[in-house]
Amino acid sequence: MATDYSSQITALETALANGTLTVSHKGRTTTYKSTQDLINALNYFKKQSSPGLRFKISKLTTSSRS
């Protein structure tokens, strides 16, 4: 039986969307050193939750609005 990582994925996606590096989940708090480290963790949990599917966020890009 596969482990359900959906709550970890949600916590990481929320942190990424909010621009924060600190993630709290089930009473534990982790502060990532960089956005890329957070993205790497997100990719890891997505891969673990769906080993047959390939998800990957390769890098964060920003755009400036003029």
GIKA-V806020 format. One line per field, one symbol per residue. ss: DSSP state (@ for helix, = for strand, . for the rest). psi: psi as a letter, one per 40 degrees, with the letter a starting at -180 (. if undefined). burial: + if it has 24 or more other C-alpha atoms within 12 Angstrom, else -. Layout:
ss=???
psi=???
burial=???
This chain:
ss=.....@@@@@@@@@@@@@...====..====...@@@@@@@@@@@@@@@.................
psi=hiiheddddddddddddefiehhhhfeihhhididddddddddddddddgdeihihhdihiiihh.
burial=-------++-+++-++----+++-----------+-+++++++-++--------------------
